[in-house]
Amino acid sequence: MPPFKDSFQERLSRANQAKTTALEKLRAKPPIDPAVAAERQAAQAKREAAQAEARAQKQAAIAQAKAEKAARAAEAEARKPVPKTEAQKKAERDARYAARKAR
């Protein structure tokens, strides 16, 4: 049995019929109740507020962690010994030399 090949007109009519049935189905849906719509909007607003609060708390925690890390880095930098200047190194060498000569 050879495969069925429909014509272009048949495909157009089927597509048009599918569109009309979809539109009829959409028109047959009952309209949204305003009370239900308001309830959904209120729930959405509540969810968005909770998400915004959680986002703000997360950002505050991140900022606090960054501040603590910076404070630890500053403290570590303060504890690090200061390198001696050339004049200090020369004075120490001269003192060792003088002590050696004094013996």
Distance bins in CASP14 RR format, pairs under 12 A and 6 or more apart:
PFRMAT RR
TARGET T0000
AUTHOR 0000-0000-0000
RMODE 2
METHOD distances of the structure
MODEL  1
4 10 0 0 0 0 0 1 0 0 0 0 0
4 11 0 0 0 0 0 1 0 0 0 0 0
5 11 0 0 0 0 0 1 0 0 0 0 0
6 12 0 0 0 0 0 1 0 0 0 0 0
6 13 0 0 0 0 1 0 0 0 0 0 0
6 14 0 0 0 0 1 0 0 0 0 0 0
6 15 0 0 0 0 0 1 0 0 0 0 0
7 13 0 0 0 0 1 0 0 0 0 0 0
7 14 0 0 0 0 0 1 0 0 0 0 0
8 14 0 0 0 0 0 1 0 0 0 0 0
8 15 0 0 0 0 0 1 0 0 0 0 0
9 15 0 0 0 0 0 1 0 0 0 0 0
9 16 0 0 0 0 0 1 0 0 0 0 0
10 16 0 0 0 0 0 1 0 0 0 0 0
10 17 0 0 0 0 0 1 0 0 0 0 0
11 17 0 0 0 0 0 1 0 0 0 0 0
11 18 0 0 0 0 0 1 0 0 0 0 0
12 18 0 0 0 0 0 1 0 0 0 0 0
12 19 0 0 0 0 0 1 0 0 0 0 0
13 19 0 0 0 0 0 1 0 0 0 0 0
13 20 0 0 0 0 0 1 0 0 0 0 0
14 20 0 0 0 0 0 1 0 0 0 0 0
14 21 0 0 0 0 0 1 0 0 0 0 0
15 21 0 0 0 0 0 1 0 0 0 0 0
15 22 0 0 0 0 0 1 0 0 0 0 0
16 22 0 0 0 0 0 1 0 0 0 0 0
16 23 0 0 0 0 0 1 0 0 0 0 0
17 23 0 0 0 0 0 1 0 0 0 0 0
17 24 0 0 0 0 0 1 0 0 0 0 0
18 24 0 0 0 0 0 1 0 0 0 0 0
18 25 0 0 0 0 0 1 0 0 0 0 0
19 25 0 0 0 0 0 1 0 0 0 0 0
19 26 0 0 0 0 0 1 0 0 0 0 0
20 26 0 0 0 0 0 1 0 0 0 0 0
20 27 0 0 0 0 0 1 0 0 0 0 0
21 27 0 0 0 0 0 1 0 0 0 0 0
21 28 0 0 0 0 0 1 0 0 0 0 0
22 28 0 0 0 0 0 1 0 0 0 0 0
22 29 0 0 0 0 0 1 0 0 0 0 0
23 29 0 0 0 0 0 1 0 0 0 0 0
30 36 0 0 0 0 0 1 0 0 0 0 0
31 37 0 0 0 0 1 0 0 0 0 0 0
32 38 0 0 0 0 0 1 0 0 0 0 0
32 39 0 0 0 0 0 1 0 0 0 0 0
32 40 0 0 0 0 1 0 0 0 0 0 0
32 41 0 0 0 0 0 1 0 0 0 0 0
33 39 0 0 0 0 1 0 0 0 0 0 0
33 40 0 0 0 0 0 1 0 0 0 0 0
34 40 0 0 0 0 0 1 0 0 0 0 0
34 41 0 0 0 0 0 1 0 0 0 0 0
35 41 0 0 0 0 0 1 0 0 0 0 0
35 42 0 0 0 0 0 1 0 0 0 0 0
36 42 0 0 0 0 0 1 0 0 0 0 0
36 43 0 0 0 0 0 1 0 0 0 0 0
37 43 0 0 0 0 0 1 0 0 0 0 0
37 44 0 0 0 0 0 1 0 0 0 0 0
38 44 0 0 0 0 0 1 0 0 0 0 0
38 45 0 0 0 0 0 1 0 0 0 0 0
39 45 0 0 0 0 0 1 0 0 0 0 0
39 46 0 0 0 0 0 1 0 0 0 0 0
40 46 0 0 0 0 0 1 0 0 0 0 0
40 47 0 0 0 0 0 1 0 0 0 0 0
41 47 0 0 0 0 0 1 0 0 0 0 0
41 48 0 0 0 0 0 1 0 0 0 0 0
42 48 0 0 0 0 0 1 0 0 0 0 0
42 49 0 0 0 0 0 1 0 0 0 0 0
43 49 0 0 0 0 0 1 0 0 0 0 0
43 50 0 0 0 0 0 1 0 0 0 0 0
44 50 0 0 0 0 0 1 0 0 0 0 0
44 51 0 0 0 0 0 1 0 0 0 0 0
45 51 0 0 0 0 0 1 0 0 0 0 0
45 52 0 0 0 0 0 1 0 0 0 0 0
46 52 0 0 0 0 0 1 0 0 0 0 0
46 53 0 0 0 0 0 1 0 0 0 0 0
47 53 0 0 0 0 0 1 0 0 0 0 0
47 54 0 0 0 0 0 1 0 0 0 0 0
48 54 0 0 0 0 0 1 0 0 0 0 0
48 55 0 0 0 0 0 1 0 0 0 0 0
49 55 0 0 0 0 0 1 0 0 0 0 0
49 56 0 0 0 0 0 1 0 0 0 0 0
50 56 0 0 0 0 0 1 0 0 0 0 0
50 57 0 0 0 0 0 1 0 0 0 0 0
51 57 0 0 0 0 0 1 0 0 0 0 0
51 58 0 0 0 0 0 1 0 0 0 0 0
52 58 0 0 0 0 0 1 0 0 0 0 0
52 59 0 0 0 0 0 1 0 0 0 0 0
53 59 0 0 0 0 0 1 0 0 0 0 0
53 60 0 0 0 0 0 1 0 0 0 0 0
54 60 0 0 0 0 0 1 0 0 0 0 0
54 61 0 0 0 0 0 1 0 0 0 0 0
55 61 0 0 0 0 0 1 0 0 0 0 0
55 62 0 0 0 0 0 1 0 0 0 0 0
56 62 0 0 0 0 0 1 0 0 0 0 0
56 63 0 0 0 0 0 1 0 0 0 0 0
57 63 0 0 0 0 0 1 0 0 0 0 0
57 64 0 0 0 0 0 1 0 0 0 0 0
58 64 0 0 0 0 0 1 0 0 0 0 0
58 65 0 0 0 0 0 1 0 0 0 0 0
59 65 0 0 0 0 0 1 0 0 0 0 0
59 66 0 0 0 0 0 1 0 0 0 0 0
60 66 0 0 0 0 0 1 0 0 0 0 0
60 67 0 0 0 0 0 1 0 0 0 0 0
61 67 0 0 0 0 0 1 0 0 0 0 0
61 68 0 0 0 0 0 1 0 0 0 0 0
62 68 0 0 0 0 0 1 0 0 0 0 0
62 69 0 0 0 0 0 1 0 0 0 0 0
63 69 0 0 0 0 0 1 0 0 0 0 0
63 70 0 0 0 0 0 1 0 0 0 0 0
64 70 0 0 0 0 0 1 0 0 0 0 0
64 71 0 0 0 0 0 1 0 0 0 0 0
65 71 0 0 0 0 0 1 0 0 0 0 0
65 72 0 0 0 0 0 1 0 0 0 0 0
66 72 0 0 0 0 0 1 0 0 0 0 0
66 73 0 0 0 0 0 1 0 0 0 0 0
67 73 0 0 0 0 0 1 0 0 0 0 0
67 74 0 0 0 0 0 1 0 0 0 0 0
68 74 0 0 0 0 0 1 0 0 0 0 0
68 75 0 0 0 0 0 1 0 0 0 0 0
69 75 0 0 0 0 0 1 0 0 0 0 0
69 76 0 0 0 0 0 1 0 0 0 0 0
70 76 0 0 0 0 0 1 0 0 0 0 0
70 77 0 0 0 0 0 1 0 0 0 0 0
71 77 0 0 0 0 0 1 0 0 0 0 0
71 78 0 0 0 0 0 1 0 0 0 0 0
72 78 0 0 0 0 0 1 0 0 0 0 0
72 79 0 0 0 0 0 1 0 0 0 0 0
73 79 0 0 0 0 0 1 0 0 0 0 0
73 80 0 0 0 0 0 1 0 0 0 0 0
74 80 0 0 0 0 0 1 0 0 0 0 0
82 88 0 0 0 0 1 0 0 0 0 0 0
83 89 0 0 0 0 1 0 0 0 0 0 0
84 90 0 0 0 0 1 0 0 0 0 0 0
84 91 0 0 0 0 1 0 0 0 0 0 0
84 92 1 0 0 1 0 0 0 0 0 0 0
84 93 0 0 0 0 0 1 0 0 0 0 0
85 91 0 0 0 0 1 0 0 0 0 0 0
85 92 0 0 0 0 0 1 0 0 0 0 0
86 92 0 0 0 0 0 1 0 0 0 0 0
86 93 0 0 0 0 0 1 0 0 0 0 0
87 93 0 0 0 0 0 1 0 0 0 0 0
87 94 0 0 0 0 0 1 0 0 0 0 0
88 94 0 0 0 0 0 1 0 0 0 0 0
88 95 0 0 0 0 0 1 0 0 0 0 0
89 95 0 0 0 0 0 1 0 0 0 0 0
89 96 0 0 0 0 0 1 0 0 0 0 0
90 96 0 0 0 0 0 1 0 0 0 0 0
90 97 0 0 0 0 0 1 0 0 0 0 0
91 97 0 0 0 0 0 1 0 0 0 0 0
91 98 0 0 0 0 0 1 0 0 0 0 0
92 98 0 0 0 0 0 1 0 0 0 0 0
92 99 0 0 0 0 0 1 0 0 0 0 0
93 99 0 0 0 0 0 1 0 0 0 0 0
93 100 0 0 0 0 0 1 0 0 0 0 0
94 100 0 0 0 0 0 1 0 0 0 0 0
94 101 0 0 0 0 0 1 0 0 0 0 0
95 101 0 0 0 0 0 1 0 0 0 0 0
95 102 0 0 0 0 0 1 0 0 0 0 0
96 102 0 0 0 0 0 1 0 0 0 0 0
96 103 0 0 0 0 0 1 0 0 0 0 0
97 103 0 0 0 0 0 1 0 0 0 0 0
END
